[in-house]
Amino acid sequence: MTSVMKLQTFYISKRFLSEKELNDFYQKHAYQVTEISYTSSVGEIDFSKPEEKHFLMQKGYPKILARFFA
């Protein structure tokens, strides 16, 4: 029996970020955080978690994509 993982594409939402954070992100990385998409079988990233948000703000992409940018 074969197990099939269902992948979904997500775009990062503004809901866990303040207007200042959104502006700071744009100034640092030259694109809107909402332009970032990723594909996952586990769902949307919870950017209310400080370590997830900090990584995104510093690197310009979420941890789930780090393997592609390392």
ZIHU-V610437 format. One record per residue. RES is the residue in one small letter. SS is DSSP state (~ for helix, > for strand, _ for the rest). OMEGA is omega as a letter, one per 20 degrees, with the letter a starting at -180 (NA if undefined). Layout:
RES_SS_OMEGA, RES_SS_OMEGA
This chain:
m___a, t___r, s___a, v___r, m___r, k___r, l___r, q_>_r, t_>_a, f_>_r, y_>_a, i___a, s___r, k___a, r___r, f___a, l___r, s___r, e_~_r, k_~_r, e_~_r, l_~_r, n_~_r, d_~_r, f_~_a, y_~_r, q_~_a, k_~_a, h_~_r, a___r, y___a, q___r, v_~_a, t_~_r, e_~_a, i___r, s_>_r, y_>_r, t_>_a, s_>_r, s___a, v___r, g___a, e___r, i___r, d___a, f___r, s___r, k___a, p_~_a, e_~_r, e_~_a, k_~_a, h_~_r, f_~_r, l_~_a, m_~_a, q_~_a, k_~_a, g___r, y___a, p___a, k_~_a, i_~_r, l_~_a, a_~_a, r_~_a, f_~_a, f_~_a, a___NA
